Amino acid sequence: MQLPTIALIVAVVAATILTFLARRRLGRPNIFGGPVVLGAQPEGIACFYAWVPAILGIHVAVPLLVYGIQGHLLSPNLDLLNAWQYWLGMIAIQSDTDHP
């Protein structure tokens, strides 16, 4: 490791320790309050949590579809050669769309 990397790691660890000590001294368990502290109602929280699986599914499906069409296997640095890019790309897209 080089000096700038080590210095950055030390700075982040020091900031984390200082933040922990400041929080403990001020008596605050959380810096940011949860949804209830911010004014969310139980109905709104339940509605949001009902949408979470769909949101996560879209975030997984879109890259898999794009990489499958481009001929990459699950990530941009796994290039497929020749006809394999079409077959395995189609399998990756198909396996992604099989789940409701």
Order of alpha helices (4+ residues) and beta strands (2+ residues): alpha-alpha-alpha
